[in-house]
Amino acid sequence: MSFDEEWSAARATATASVTMRLNQAPADPGGGGDLELNQDHIGAIGSEAYKLHTRLQADGKHAATATAEAAGALTKEAFASGAALLKANSAWESQVKTLVAACANISNGLNYSLASHAKDEQQLQADFSASAIDEYLK
């Protein structure tokens, strides 16, 4: 399946599951708002991102010394593959650093989101309990 076919299928699936609700309350009043945050799921994803970050920092550099030595030996013997190996190793290290940074961003971003959401929820509860609206909701 080509990318265009796969993309069209994904858009069709997404379009089929979209609903619109105008000027009405949800059918289930206990359903809450549109934003739902499952802290257990978010925490599990953040935890896995952190584990991947930690492993990549160590395992991503596993072959660096041997590769550098091999590239040096090949270059010393005037093989062009020595420079190519060194270039490939440099690209690998750059990609590992990018992936490590991305994992850290995911983990940190999810931790921040959880803390920020909890803080916002506390503020909303405090605001509602201090307002006249609270009297009407009781």
Residue pairs with C-beta under 8 A, 6 or more apart in sequence:
1 9
37 113
37 114
37 117
39 114
42 110
42 113
42 114
43 110
43 114
45 106
45 110
46 106
46 107
46 110
46 111
46 114
47 107
49 103
49 104
49 106
49 107
49 110
50 103
50 107
52 103
53 100
53 103
53 104
53 107
56 96
56 99
56 100
56 103
57 100
60 92
60 93
60 96
60 99
60 100
61 93
61 96
64 89
64 93
67 85
67 86
67 89
68 86
68 89
70 82
70 85
71 82
71 83
71 85
71 86
71 89
72 82
73 82
74 81
74 82
74 85
75 82
75 83
75 86
76 82
128 134
128 137
